[in-house]
Every structure is written in structure tokens, then in C-alpha cells.
Amino acid sequence: MIQEQGNISVHSENIFPIIKKWLYSDKDIFLRELVSNASDAIIKLKGLVSIGEAKVEPDTKYEIRVVLDEKKKTIQVIDNGIGMTADEVKKYINQVAFSGAEDFLAKYRDKMDEGSQIIGHFGLGFYSAFMVADKVQIDTLSYQEGAEAVRWICSGGAEYKMEPSDRKERGTTVTLYIAEDSEEFLSEYRLRQILEKYCYFLPFEIYLENANKKDKEPLKPINDTQPLWLKKPGECTDEEYKEFYKKVFNEYQDPLFWIHLNVDYPFNLKGILYFPKLRNDFQSLEGKIKLYCNQVFVADNIKEVIPEFLMLLKGTIDCPDLPLNVSRSFLQNDGYVNKISAHITRKVADKLTGMFKNERENYNKYWDDINPFIKFGCMKDEKFYERMKDAIIFKTLSGEYVTLKDYLNKNQDKHKNQVFYVTDEKQQAQYINLFKENGLEAVLLTTIVDTHFIQFLEMKEDKVKFKRIDSDLSESLKDSGDGANEAEDKKLAEDLEALFKEALKDDKLKVKVEGLKATSVPAMILLPEESRRLHDMSIFFSGMNMDLPKEQTLVLNKKNPLIQALARLKNEEGRKEDVQMICEQVYDLAMLSHRQLEPEQMTKFIKRSNEILTRFLN
């Protein structure tokens, strides 16, 4: 019986098919990895120089060059960094640094579940070159005195070759012989696009050269080596913040304001979050947070690091210490990552509450643009809500900005614990006028998150109920009269209800007769708050414009002369057709305060309106 104990190895010939297959849709990261390695090589050399363990010429200019040769079908990444000795090439290039089969499988199991998008991106480093190259060559010369230049060549299999190189200067050149299926990268435009995407803020100047260009113009670095987030907030001007915002996000409008993050302890975090100006409801929910690691772009909107509601903003965050080479499940459960996320949330809340307390005029001015973000944040993050709840404000019909507490205190006698609100100032104009005429106040809730937000607040704020302005009649709008003719009022209500049901041919129509202080209003439609919310939610999730619920109530104003005339005309001989026409017109006018009529209904309304005008003239 054979008994043996040992370790299972991951052979290099198995790696290249994995790289080519599983990273296919992310092939452009090869350039990021190689340029990042070049940047690391320079950083290491500068570090050794600073402690006196290496020497360079006093006027040394550190740089990275990317050279394209379309004729030879090669791309070179060249640096003047630390370089490598033959032993270092054997150590760092010939050994693929997987920590073991378990880590390997854990890493790529997540990859398979996610489809074609690699998780974390970093970690493959140099070997990502084989995603696009049939053959890769390294020429390198170490900074160490007496070191000999080394050449390493591999054609994407288990075999490699090492030999002396003719490189004369310290540093490393990686030459990629591009495979036939990756010739899209043999384009100066494409390479520039990739470098600007991933390496725009690398700390050393990057130059893109085209070896086949005859007219050699002076080269300019394609990157900004000093991104604004590296500066201290006190060193930055407003103009610099605005210019950086427009450049990074291709914006033409200035941001409203920004938050500069600068943390050294207990973790390293720098960045700038911008509050963009709102253009419309949908766009307000589309932000972009660019995540960097040591000034190298990683990805947009990584929700495991950045709280989800912050995705409504635009910004750049650099987290050098994040373990980005692991799975998302690790990020979700990593305490360090959670602390970063919590810190970002706290800084945003501190900025906003500080503005509310100390810059109330500016806070009010920005509210129309920032309120969808704040409301979404409160619903998504309990701690954010706790910090922000006293700084949530509402814009009223009169143009004031008030807290919920202010509104309730001011309107307690008229509304008790009810908050009346408006979602569309044009569509609900009739109801708004009624409120204004009677000295009543309502708040404007016009964004797509408001339907959800008021339900959230009703759960948080005990006894407070939100009602749309057309869902119920405030007692302050009613004129109860002297109560001397109750029997007569009851008879009038019964007659009008029967009259409208017959005229509209709808036995199930809900009709309510009230005396309104505004005698100019003949009728209005009320739709119960709960029914309308369900209706709005259905539209939101289905995207379809659905009919209003049947629970709507037609309120007739018994104080209005037209309604009073109808009550008298209903018994006059030969006026039945006139009464029906007016009932239909009154109903359609009331419906128009809710929404546009359906095409057939609108056609009848216009025809009837013309007929009424004609009869009036005759």
C-alpha cells in the first residue's frame, strides 16, 4: 500500500488558458497592471535613494513610456525604476505567487459566478500580459552596482528562456507581441483611452509614443501626477475643485458643493465627493464614484466600499490599503472595509448637518437638488438617518423651507398631525388655490423617491400622517353653515348624488356633497391616500400609466351657484339633456385636476364644450 503526503501544485501551463478565457472582457487591464508595476518599480527606487541605499543622477526624471509599433505588432512598457537582477527575475517572474489551491479556487469561484468580470483586478500583475500577447519579453537592468542586464522570454506556456540583454540603462522594458485576436490594442487611440481611464492620476509622468509616426511632435504626459485629493483641503481653492470636477466627469456645470476626505488614521483614505446640480429626477439618481488604489483606477461604484446611497454623487476616493484582490464576499464581511464605509457616511452627514446649522441660507438653496440624495440615504442607512433627521426640510407652497417639526407646530390648529403635500403644482393647481385662499399650507414633494420617503417617515414619526392635497378635505376648507336646514341639506345631497349617478351612467360612483368656503369651485375629485399610493407605486415598478383606482370620490360644492342651479333644473320639463350635459362637464373638469383625460373622453369633452358655448351664444 502506497502512503504519501504532500502539496498539490498549480502548474503554470494551466494558468494561461484561465487568464485568456476568464479575463476576456477585461482584457484592457493588462496595460493598467504593467504600468502600475512600472510605477511601483520607480517608487521602490525612490525609497532606496531616500535612505541612501541607491544612487541616481541628481537631475533624474522618473517616467514611464508606452511605445506602440503597429508594424512589428508590439507594445512596450518602459520604466527607469529599480530594475531586476537575474535572481529577482527567477523569484518574481518564474514563480506565480498563488498562496495555495484554496485561495486560487476561492478567487476564481467568485469569478465564475460573476460571469466575465474579474473581481478585484489586482493580483495577476505581470501575467495579465498574456491576455493579449502570444509572446512576452522582459529586458531589465538592476540599480545595483555590477548587475548585468537580463532578458526573459516566454511564449505563453510552461517554458521560458533567460539570457543576457543589451539594455544599457537602469529599469525594465516589457515587450508584448500582440496576439491576432487582440490586435484592437494596436491602436494609439485605444491605448490612450485605456491609459487615461486607469492611469490618469499615476504619480509619474506617462508618455505614449507611436514608433511608426514620421512627424515626431514633442510628447506631453497623458496624466495628472498630482490629483487634487492629495492636497490638504485648506490648500485647495474653489476654482480648483470646480475645474477638477469638470475634467474628471466631463461636466460643464459647476457642482453645488463638495466634501474633501483626508484621513490618515486608523486607515488611509483620501478623496473628494461632489454634489452635482440636479437636472431631472432620473438623472439625479445616476452618480459615479471612481475608486482608486494608490492613484490607479480600479472601478466605478464599488458598493462594498462605498455606501449605496452615495452612488447618487460624483467623486473620487483613493483607498491604498483596501484588499482589492479578494472576492466581494470578503469585502462585504471585512471589518476594515466596513469602517471605511461608515466613516465616509459620517463625513457626509457631518458636512450636511453643519451646513444646516451654520449655512442655512445655502442649505435651503441647495435643497431642491440634494433632497433626493438625503432622502434615499435616510431610507438606506439607519445611522445616516439618525444624524440627518433634524436637518430634513420641506419646501412649502409659500416658498419657505421648514422642518417637519416647524410645519406641525405652525399648522397644528388647522391640520393636527397631518402633513398635506403636493406632487405636481400644475396638475393640482385647483387644490393649491383652495389652500392658499384659506390660509392653509402644504409642502412640495415632487421627486420619485418621495412616495417611499413619506412612508418611511410615517414609520419613524409616530402619529404623523402625510396626505396629498387632493386626497382629503381639510376641515378648514369646509363651510358647515348654521346647521338650521339639516333635513333640507340631506335631501339636496341625496338628489345630487342620484342626479350625477344617472347622468354619468355609473351606479357605483361615490358622490359627496359638501359646503366649501370657495364657492367658485363646483366640484373636485378626491382619491384616498392609500389607494393613490398603491397606484403610484404600481406605475413606478411597472412603468405603465395605469387607470386611477375606483375609490375616487366626486365632491360637489353645494355653495356653488352651478351646483345649486343643477338641483333646480333637474325637475324642469325639457331640461334633462341640458342637465346631463352639465353633469358630464362638471365631472370632466374635476377629473382634469387629476390628470389628462383619455383620448375618447377628451374628444367628448371638447365637443361638449363647443356645444355649450354655442348654446350660450344662441
C-alpha positions as CSV (number, residue, x, y, z in Angstrom):
1,M,0.0,0.0,0.0
2,I,1.4,3.4,-1.0
3,Q,1.2,6.1,1.6
4,E,2.3,9.7,0.6
5,Q,1.6,13.2,2.0
6,G,2.3,16.4,0.1
7,N,1.1,19.6,-1.6
8,I,-0.9,19.9,-4.8
9,S,0.8,22.4,-7.2
10,V,-0.8,24.7,-9.6
11,H,1.2,24.3,-12.8
12,S,2.0,27.4,-14.9
13,E,0.8,25.8,-18.2
14,N,-2.7,25.8,-16.7
15,I,-2.7,29.5,-15.9
16,F,-2.6,30.9,-19.4
17,P,-5.9,29.4,-20.6
18,I,-7.5,30.7,-17.4
19,I,-6.2,34.2,-18.0
20,K,-7.2,34.3,-21.6
21,K,-10.7,32.8,-21.0
22,W,-11.9,34.3,-17.8
23,L,-10.5,37.8,-18.2
24,Y,-11.6,38.1,-21.8
25,S,-14.0,41.1,-21.3
26,D,-11.4,42.8,-19.1
27,K,-8.5,42.5,-21.4
28,D,-7.6,46.1,-21.3
29,I,-6.5,45.8,-17.7
30,F,-3.2,44.3,-18.9
31,L,-1.9,47.8,-19.6
32,R,-3.0,49.0,-16.2
33,E,-1.2,46.1,-14.5
34,L,2.0,46.7,-16.4
35,V,2.1,50.4,-16.0
36,S,1.3,50.0,-12.3
37,N,4.2,47.6,-12.0
38,A,6.4,50.2,-13.7
39,S,5.2,52.9,-11.2
40,D,5.9,50.5,-8.3
41,A,9.5,50.0,-9.6
42,I,10.1,53.7,-9.6
43,I,8.6,54.1,-6.1
44,K,10.9,51.4,-4.8
45,L,13.9,53.1,-6.3
46,K,13.0,56.5,-4.9
47,G,12.6,54.9,-1.5
48,L,16.0,53.4,-1.6
49,V,17.5,56.7,-2.8
50,S,15.9,58.5,0.1
51,I,17.6,56.2,2.7
52,G,20.9,56.2,0.9
53,E,20.9,52.6,-0.4
54,A,20.8,53.6,-4.0
55,K,22.2,56.4,-6.1
56,V,20.8,58.1,-9.2
57,E,21.8,61.2,-11.2
58,P,20.7,64.4,-9.5
59,D,18.6,65.5,-12.4
60,T,16.9,62.1,-12.9
61,K,13.4,62.5,-14.3
62,Y,11.3,59.5,-13.4
63,E,8.9,58.5,-16.2
64,I,7.0,55.6,-17.9
65,R,6.9,55.2,-21.6
66,V,4.4,53.2,-23.6
67,V,5.6,52.6,-27.1
68,L,3.3,51.2,-29.8
69,D,4.8,49.7,-33.0
70,E,1.9,48.7,-35.3
71,K,4.3,47.2,-38.0
72,K,6.0,44.9,-35.5
73,K,2.7,44.4,-33.7
74,T,4.3,45.2,-30.3
75,I,3.5,47.3,-27.2
76,Q,6.3,48.2,-24.8
77,V,6.1,49.4,-21.3
78,I,9.3,51.1,-20.3
79,D,10.4,52.5,-16.9
80,N,13.6,53.8,-15.3
81,G,12.8,52.3,-11.9
82,I,14.6,49.8,-9.7
83,G,15.1,47.1,-12.3
84,M,15.8,43.4,-11.6
85,T,18.7,41.0,-11.3
86,A,18.7,37.5,-12.8
87,D,17.8,36.1,-9.3
88,E,15.0,38.6,-8.9
89,V,13.6,37.6,-12.3
90,K,13.6,34.0,-11.3
91,K,11.9,34.8,-8.0
92,Y,9.2,37.3,-9.2
93,I,8.6,36.2,-12.7
94,N,9.2,32.5,-12.9
95,Q,7.1,31.8,-9.7
96,V,3.4,32.6,-10.0
97,A,2.7,33.8,-6.4
98,F,-0.5,31.9,-5.7
99,S,-0.9,31.3,-1.9
100,G,-2.3,27.8,-2.5
101,A,-5.0,25.8,-4.2
102,E,-7.7,27.0,-1.7
103,D,-7.0,30.7,-2.3
104,F,-6.8,30.1,-6.1
105,L,-10.2,28.3,-6.2
106,A,-11.9,30.8,-3.8
107,K,-10.7,33.6,-6.0
108,Y,-11.9,32.1,-9.3
109,R,-15.1,30.5,-8.0
110,D,-16.4,34.1,-7.4
111,K,-15.2,34.9,-10.9
112,M,-17.2,32.2,-12.5
113,D,-20.3,33.2,-10.6
114,E,-19.9,36.8,-11.7
115,G,-19.6,36.0,-15.4
116,S,-16.8,37.7,-17.3
117,Q,-15.9,40.4,-14.8
118,I,-12.9,39.7,-12.7
119,I,-13.2,40.5,-9.0
120,G,-10.6,42.9,-7.6
121,H,-8.5,43.0,-10.7
122,F,-5.2,43.4,-8.9
123,G,-3.0,40.3,-8.2
124,L,-2.4,38.8,-11.6
125,G,0.1,41.6,-12.3
126,F,2.7,40.8,-14.9
127,Y,0.9,37.7,-16.1
128,S,-2.1,39.7,-17.3
129,A,0.1,40.5,-20.3
130,F,-0.7,37.0,-21.7
131,M,-4.3,38.0,-22.1
132,V,-3.3,39.9,-25.3
133,A,0.2,38.6,-26.2
134,D,1.5,35.4,-27.8
135,K,4.9,36.2,-26.5
136,V,6.3,38.4,-23.8
137,Q,9.8,39.6,-23.4
138,I,11.4,41.4,-20.4
139,D,14.7,43.3,-20.6
140,T,15.8,44.6,-17.2
141,L,18.9,46.1,-15.5
142,S,19.0,46.4,-11.8
143,Y,20.1,49.6,-9.9
144,Q,22.7,47.5,-8.1
145,E,26.3,48.2,-9.0
146,G,27.8,45.5,-11.2
147,A,24.5,44.0,-12.1
148,E,24.1,42.5,-15.5
149,A,21.1,43.1,-17.8
150,V,18.8,40.2,-18.2
151,R,16.4,39.1,-20.9
152,W,13.4,36.8,-20.2
153,I,11.2,35.4,-22.9
154,C,8.0,33.3,-22.7
155,S,5.5,32.3,-25.4
156,G,2.6,31.6,-23.1
157,G,3.5,28.1,-22.0
158,A,5.4,26.4,-19.2
159,E,8.7,27.1,-20.9
160,Y,10.8,30.3,-20.7
161,K,14.2,31.4,-21.7
162,M,16.7,33.7,-19.9
163,E,19.7,35.2,-21.5
164,P,21.9,38.4,-21.3
165,S,20.2,41.5,-22.5
166,D,21.6,44.5,-24.4
167,R,19.7,47.0,-22.2
168,K,22.2,49.7,-21.0
169,E,20.0,51.8,-18.7
170,R,18.6,51.0,-15.3
171,G,15.0,49.9,-15.3
172,T,12.7,47.5,-17.2
173,T,11.2,47.1,-20.6
174,V,8.3,44.7,-21.0
175,T,7.6,43.9,-24.7
176,L,4.3,42.4,-25.7
177,Y,4.0,40.6,-29.1
178,I,0.3,41.1,-29.6
179,A,-1.8,38.0,-30.5
180,E,-4.0,38.0,-33.6
181,D,-7.3,38.1,-31.5
182,S,-6.1,41.2,-29.6
183,E,-4.9,43.5,-32.5
184,E,-7.6,46.0,-31.4
185,F,-4.9,47.2,-29.0
186,L,-2.5,48.1,-31.8
187,S,-4.1,51.5,-31.9
188,E,-2.8,54.7,-30.5
189,Y,-6.3,55.9,-29.8
190,R,-7.2,52.7,-28.0
191,L,-4.1,52.8,-25.8
192,R,-4.6,56.4,-24.9
193,Q,-8.1,55.6,-23.9
194,I,-7.0,52.8,-21.6
195,L,-4.2,54.9,-20.0
196,E,-6.5,57.8,-19.4
197,K,-9.1,55.5,-17.9
198,Y,-6.8,53.6,-15.5
199,C,-3.6,55.6,-15.1
200,Y,-4.6,59.2,-15.4
201,F,-3.6,60.0,-11.9
202,L,-0.5,57.9,-11.5
203,P,2.3,59.7,-9.7
204,F,4.9,59.6,-12.5
205,E,4.6,61.1,-16.0
206,I,3.4,58.6,-18.6
207,Y,4.2,59.2,-22.3
208,L,2.5,57.4,-25.2
209,E,4.8,57.0,-28.3
210,N,4.0,55.7,-31.8
211,A,7.1,54.2,-33.3
212,N,5.6,54.4,-36.8
213,K,4.9,58.1,-36.8
214,K,7.2,60.1,-39.2
215,D,6.4,63.5,-37.8
216,K,7.6,63.4,-34.2
217,E,5.9,66.1,-32.2
218,P,7.1,66.9,-28.7
219,L,5.4,64.4,-26.4
220,K,3.3,65.6,-23.5
221,P,2.4,63.4,-20.5
222,I,-1.1,62.0,-20.7
223,N,-1.6,62.0,-16.9
224,D,-2.0,64.3,-14.0
225,T,0.6,63.3,-11.4
226,Q,-0.9,65.4,-8.6
227,P,-4.7,64.8,-8.3
228,L,-6.5,67.3,-6.2
229,W,-7.4,64.8,-3.5
230,L,-3.7,64.5,-2.5
231,K,-3.7,68.1,-1.3
232,K,-4.9,69.2,2.1
233,P,-8.4,70.8,1.9
234,G,-7.0,74.2,3.2
235,E,-4.6,74.3,0.2
236,C,-7.4,73.9,-2.5
237,T,-9.3,76.8,-4.0
238,D,-12.9,76.7,-5.1
239,E,-11.8,77.1,-8.7
240,E,-9.5,74.1,-8.4
241,Y,-12.3,71.9,-7.0
242,K,-14.6,73.0,-9.9
243,E,-12.0,72.5,-12.5
244,F,-11.1,69.1,-11.2
245,Y,-14.8,68.1,-11.2
246,K,-15.4,69.2,-14.8
247,K,-12.2,67.5,-16.0
248,V,-12.8,64.1,-14.3
249,F,-16.5,63.8,-15.0
250,N,-16.7,65.7,-18.4
251,E,-19.2,68.1,-16.8
252,Y,-19.9,71.7,-18.0
253,Q,-21.9,72.8,-14.9
254,D,-20.3,73.6,-11.6
255,P,-21.1,71.3,-8.7
256,L,-23.2,72.6,-5.9
257,F,-20.6,71.9,-3.2
258,W,-18.1,69.2,-2.2
259,I,-16.6,67.2,0.7
260,H,-12.9,66.7,0.8
261,L,-11.9,63.4,2.6
262,N,-8.5,63.3,4.1
263,V,-7.9,60.5,6.7
264,D,-4.5,59.1,7.8
265,Y,-5.7,57.1,10.9
266,P,-7.0,54.5,11.6
267,F,-6.9,53.9,7.8
268,N,-5.6,55.7,4.8
269,L,-8.4,57.4,2.8
270,K,-8.4,60.4,0.5
271,G,-11.0,61.7,-1.9
272,I,-13.5,64.3,-3.0
273,L,-17.2,63.8,-3.1
274,Y,-19.2,66.3,-5.2
275,F,-22.9,67.1,-5.0
276,P,-24.0,67.7,-8.7
277,K,-26.7,70.0,-9.7
278,L,-30.0,68.2,-10.4
279,R,-31.1,68.2,-14.0
280,N,-34.2,65.9,-13.6
281,D,-35.4,63.2,-11.3
282,F,-33.9,60.3,-13.2
283,Q,-30.5,61.8,-13.7
284,S,-30.3,62.7,-10.0
285,L,-30.1,59.0,-9.3
286,E,-27.2,58.4,-11.6
287,G,-23.9,59.4,-10.0
288,K,-20.4,58.0,-10.3
289,I,-17.8,57.3,-7.6
290,K,-14.4,56.4,-9.0
291,L,-12.4,54.2,-6.7
292,Y,-8.6,54.3,-6.9
293,C,-5.8,52.4,-5.2
294,N,-2.6,54.4,-5.0
295,Q,-3.8,56.7,-7.7
296,V,-4.6,53.7,-10.0
297,F,-8.2,53.5,-11.2
298,V,-10.0,50.3,-10.0
299,A,-13.6,50.6,-10.9
300,D,-16.7,52.8,-10.7
301,N,-19.3,52.5,-7.9
302,I,-18.0,49.5,-5.9
303,K,-20.9,49.3,-3.4
304,E,-19.0,47.1,-1.0
305,V,-16.7,50.0,-0.2
306,I,-18.9,53.0,-0.9
307,P,-22.4,53.2,0.7
308,E,-25.0,52.6,-1.9
309,F,-26.8,55.9,-1.4
310,L,-23.5,57.8,-2.1
311,M,-23.7,56.4,-5.6
312,L,-26.0,59.4,-6.4
313,L,-23.0,61.7,-6.0
314,K,-19.9,62.0,-8.1
315,G,-16.4,61.7,-6.7
316,T,-13.0,60.1,-6.5
317,I,-11.9,58.0,-3.5
318,D,-8.4,56.7,-3.1
319,C,-8.0,53.7,-0.6
320,P,-4.4,52.5,-0.8
321,D,-4.9,49.8,1.9
322,L,-8.0,48.1,0.6
323,P,-7.7,44.4,-0.1
324,L,-8.9,44.7,-3.6
325,N,-7.6,41.3,-4.8
326,V,-10.2,39.3,-2.9
327,S,-13.8,38.4,-3.6
328,R,-16.8,40.7,-3.0
329,S,-18.0,38.3,-0.2
330,F,-14.8,39.1,1.6
331,L,-15.3,42.9,1.1
332,Q,-18.8,42.6,2.4
333,N,-17.7,41.0,5.7
334,D,-14.4,42.7,6.2
335,G,-14.4,44.9,9.3
336,Y,-11.8,47.2,7.8
337,V,-13.9,47.9,4.7
338,N,-17.0,48.4,6.9
339,K,-15.1,51.1,8.9
340,I,-14.2,52.9,5.7
341,S,-17.8,52.8,4.5
342,A,-19.1,54.1,7.9
343,H,-16.5,56.8,8.0
344,I,-17.5,58.1,4.6
345,T,-21.2,58.1,5.6
346,R,-20.4,60.1,8.8
347,K,-18.3,62.7,7.0
348,V,-21.1,63.3,4.5
349,A,-23.7,63.6,7.3
350,D,-21.4,66.0,9.3
351,K,-21.0,68.2,6.2
352,L,-24.7,68.4,5.6
353,T,-25.7,69.0,9.2
354,G,-23.0,71.6,9.6
355,M,-24.4,73.4,6.6
356,F,-27.9,73.2,8.1
357,K,-26.8,74.7,11.3
358,N,-24.3,77.3,10.1
359,E,-25.1,78.0,6.5
360,R,-28.9,77.6,6.5
361,E,-29.4,80.0,3.6
362,N,-27.1,78.0,1.3
363,Y,-28.6,74.7,2.6
364,N,-32.1,75.9,1.7
365,K,-30.8,77.0,-1.7
366,Y,-29.3,73.6,-2.4
367,W,-32.2,71.6,-1.0
368,D,-34.1,71.2,-4.3
369,D,-31.1,69.5,-5.8
370,I,-29.8,67.4,-2.8
371,N,-33.0,66.3,-1.2
372,P,-33.4,63.1,-3.3
373,F,-29.9,62.0,-2.2
374,I,-30.6,62.8,1.5
375,K,-34.0,61.0,1.5
376,F,-32.5,57.9,-0.2
377,G,-29.7,57.9,2.2
378,C,-32.0,58.1,5.2
379,M,-34.0,55.1,3.9
380,K,-30.9,53.0,3.1
381,D,-28.8,53.8,6.2
382,E,-30.2,54.0,9.7
383,K,-27.2,55.8,11.2
384,F,-27.3,58.3,8.4
385,Y,-31.0,59.0,9.2
386,E,-30.2,59.4,12.9
387,R,-27.6,62.1,12.1
388,M,-29.8,63.8,9.4
389,K,-33.3,63.6,10.8
390,D,-33.3,67.1,12.3
391,A,-31.9,68.6,9.1
392,I,-34.6,67.2,6.8
393,I,-36.6,70.2,5.5
394,F,-39.6,70.7,3.3
395,K,-40.3,73.5,0.8
396,T,-43.8,74.9,1.3
397,L,-46.3,76.4,-1.1
398,S,-45.3,79.9,0.1
399,G,-41.6,79.1,-0.7
400,E,-40.4,78.7,2.8
401,Y,-38.1,75.8,3.9
402,V,-39.2,74.3,7.2
403,T,-38.5,71.2,9.2
404,L,-41.3,68.7,9.9
405,K,-41.5,70.0,13.5
406,D,-41.8,73.6,12.3
407,Y,-44.6,72.6,9.9
408,L,-46.6,70.7,12.5
409,N,-46.2,73.4,15.1
410,K,-47.3,76.1,12.7
411,N,-50.3,74.2,11.4
412,Q,-51.4,72.3,14.4
413,D,-54.7,74.1,14.8
414,K,-55.6,73.5,11.1
415,H,-54.1,70.2,10.3
416,K,-53.4,68.5,13.6
417,N,-50.8,65.8,12.9
418,Q,-51.5,65.8,9.1
419,V,-48.9,67.0,6.5
420,F,-50.6,67.9,3.3
421,Y,-48.3,67.7,0.2
422,V,-48.3,68.5,-3.5
423,T,-46.6,66.3,-6.2
424,D,-47.4,68.4,-9.3
425,E,-48.1,72.1,-9.0
426,K,-49.7,72.4,-12.4
427,Q,-51.9,69.3,-12.2
428,Q,-53.0,70.1,-8.6
429,A,-53.4,73.9,-9.2
430,Q,-57.1,73.9,-8.2
431,Y,-56.4,72.4,-4.8
432,I,-53.4,74.6,-4.3
433,N,-55.6,77.7,-4.9
434,L,-58.1,76.4,-2.4
435,F,-55.4,76.0,0.2
436,K,-53.9,79.5,-0.4
437,E,-57.3,81.2,-0.4
438,N,-58.0,79.7,3.0
439,G,-54.5,80.3,4.5
440,L,-53.6,76.7,4.6
441,E,-50.1,75.4,4.0
442,A,-48.8,72.3,2.1
443,V,-45.3,71.0,1.2
444,L,-43.9,70.2,-2.2
445,L,-42.8,66.5,-2.6
446,T,-42.1,66.2,-6.3
447,T,-39.2,63.7,-6.7
448,I,-39.5,60.0,-7.5
449,V,-38.2,59.0,-4.0
450,D,-40.9,60.9,-2.1
451,T,-43.6,58.3,-2.3
452,H,-41.3,55.9,-0.5
453,F,-39.8,58.5,1.8
454,I,-43.2,59.7,3.3
455,Q,-44.0,56.1,4.2
456,F,-40.6,55.8,5.8
457,L,-41.2,59.0,7.8
458,E,-44.6,57.8,8.9
459,M,-43.0,54.7,10.4
460,K,-40.3,56.8,12.1
461,E,-42.5,59.7,13.3
462,D,-45.3,58.3,15.4
463,K,-48.8,59.7,14.7
464,V,-47.7,61.9,11.7
465,K,-49.7,61.2,8.5
466,F,-48.9,62.5,5.0
467,K,-51.9,63.3,2.8
468,R,-51.7,64.5,-0.7
469,I,-53.6,67.8,-1.2
470,D,-56.3,66.1,-3.3
471,S,-56.8,63.0,-1.0
472,D,-58.9,64.6,1.7
473,L,-60.7,67.8,2.5
474,S,-59.2,69.7,5.4
475,E,-61.8,70.8,7.8
476,S,-60.6,74.4,7.3
477,L,-61.9,74.2,3.7
478,K,-65.4,73.4,4.6
479,D,-68.3,75.8,5.3
480,S,-70.6,73.9,7.6
481,G,-73.2,76.7,7.7
482,D,-75.5,77.4,10.6
483,G,-77.0,73.8,10.7
484,A,-80.6,75.2,10.6
485,N,-81.6,73.2,7.5
486,E,-80.2,69.7,8.1
487,A,-83.1,67.9,6.6
488,E,-83.0,70.2,3.5
489,D,-79.3,69.7,3.1
490,K,-79.7,65.9,3.4
491,K,-82.4,65.9,0.7
492,L,-80.2,68.1,-1.6
493,A,-77.3,65.7,-1.2
494,E,-79.5,62.7,-2.0
495,D,-80.9,64.4,-5.1
496,L,-77.5,65.5,-6.4
497,E,-76.0,62.0,-5.8
498,A,-78.8,60.4,-7.8
499,L,-78.6,63.0,-10.5
500,F,-74.9,62.5,-11.2
501,K,-75.0,58.8,-11.0
502,E,-77.8,58.8,-13.6
503,A,-76.2,61.4,-15.8
504,L,-72.8,59.6,-15.8
505,K,-74.4,56.2,-16.0
506,D,-72.4,54.9,-13.0
507,D,-74.3,53.5,-10.1
508,K,-71.1,52.8,-8.2
509,L,-69.9,56.4,-8.4
510,K,-69.1,57.8,-4.9
511,V,-70.6,61.2,-4.5
512,K,-70.2,63.5,-1.5
513,V,-71.9,66.9,-1.1
514,E,-70.1,69.5,1.0
515,G,-70.3,73.2,1.5
516,L,-66.9,74.7,0.6
517,K,-65.7,78.2,1.6
518,A,-64.5,78.6,-2.0
519,T,-67.9,79.0,-3.8
520,S,-66.2,79.3,-7.2
521,V,-65.3,75.6,-7.2
522,P,-68.3,73.5,-8.4
523,A,-66.7,70.0,-7.9
524,M,-63.5,68.2,-7.2
525,I,-62.2,64.7,-7.2
526,L,-60.7,63.1,-4.0
527,L,-58.7,60.0,-4.1
528,P,-57.9,58.2,-0.8
529,E,-54.2,58.4,0.1
530,E,-53.6,54.7,0.4
531,S,-55.2,53.9,-2.9
532,R,-53.3,56.6,-4.7
533,R,-50.0,55.5,-3.2
534,L,-50.6,51.9,-4.4
535,H,-51.5,53.3,-7.8
536,D,-48.3,55.4,-7.9
537,M,-46.1,52.5,-6.8
538,S,-47.6,50.3,-9.5
539,I,-46.7,52.9,-12.1
540,F,-43.2,53.2,-10.6
541,F,-42.4,49.5,-10.7
542,S,-44.3,48.6,-13.9
543,G,-43.5,51.7,-15.9
544,M,-47.1,51.8,-17.2
545,N,-49.6,54.6,-16.9
546,M,-52.5,52.8,-15.2
547,D,-56.0,54.0,-14.6
548,L,-56.8,55.7,-11.3
549,P,-58.3,53.4,-8.7
550,K,-62.1,53.2,-8.5
551,E,-62.2,54.5,-4.9
552,Q,-62.2,58.1,-6.1
553,T,-64.9,60.4,-4.7
554,L,-66.7,63.2,-6.6
555,V,-67.2,66.1,-4.1
556,L,-69.9,68.5,-5.1
557,N,-69.9,72.0,-3.6
558,K,-73.5,72.9,-2.6
559,K,-72.4,76.5,-2.1
560,N,-71.5,76.8,-5.8
561,P,-74.2,78.5,-8.0
562,L,-73.8,76.0,-10.8
563,I,-74.5,73.0,-8.5
564,Q,-77.4,74.9,-6.9
565,A,-78.8,75.5,-10.4
566,L,-78.5,71.9,-11.3
567,A,-80.5,70.9,-8.3
568,R,-83.3,73.2,-9.5
569,L,-83.1,72.3,-13.2
570,K,-83.4,68.5,-12.7
571,N,-87.1,68.8,-12.2
572,E,-87.8,71.2,-15.0
573,E,-89.5,69.8,-18.1
574,G,-87.4,69.6,-21.2
575,R,-84.1,70.3,-19.5
576,K,-83.0,66.7,-19.0
577,E,-80.5,66.8,-21.8
578,D,-79.0,70.1,-20.5
579,V,-78.7,68.7,-17.0
580,Q,-76.9,65.6,-18.2
581,M,-74.5,67.7,-20.4
582,I,-73.6,69.9,-17.4
583,C,-73.2,67.0,-15.1
584,E,-70.8,65.4,-17.6
585,Q,-68.9,68.7,-18.0
586,V,-68.6,69.2,-14.2
587,Y,-67.2,65.7,-13.8
588,D,-64.7,66.0,-16.6
589,L,-63.5,69.4,-15.3
590,A,-63.0,67.8,-11.9
591,M,-61.1,64.9,-13.4
592,L,-58.8,67.3,-15.3
593,S,-57.4,68.4,-11.9
594,H,-56.0,64.9,-11.5
595,R,-54.7,64.0,-15.0
596,Q,-55.3,64.4,-18.7
597,L,-58.4,62.7,-19.9
598,E,-58.2,59.6,-22.1
599,P,-58.4,60.4,-25.9
600,E,-62.0,59.3,-26.2
601,Q,-63.0,61.2,-23.1
602,M,-61.1,64.3,-24.2
603,T,-62.8,64.2,-27.6
604,K,-66.2,64.1,-25.9
605,F,-65.2,66.9,-23.6
606,I,-64.1,69.2,-26.4
607,K,-67.2,68.5,-28.4
608,R,-69.4,69.1,-25.4
609,S,-67.6,72.4,-24.5
610,N,-68.1,73.7,-28.1
611,E,-71.8,72.8,-27.9
612,I,-72.2,74.6,-24.5
613,L,-70.6,77.7,-25.9
614,T,-72.8,77.6,-29.0
615,R,-76.0,77.3,-26.8
616,F,-74.8,80.1,-24.7
617,L,-74.4,82.4,-27.8
618,N,-77.8,81.4,-29.0
